[in-house]
């Protein structure tokens, strides 16, 4: 599942605001703010729609060798 750091990094690669990500994932901007701040953990289904929004835009979430990251594929 997507982590707060991956969410922030993914937005940075795409130059998206929190509102743009919320619109693309069809969730509330407060959900994005809370996820990125680590103040709340959204439900699994919500994390999945956020991840899919990134994937549609070409961002791949990476989890390998104990590390996390993001990759922008064009």
Helices and strands as residue ranges (DSSP letters): H 4-14, H 18-25, H 29-37, H 44-56, E 59-64, E 67-72
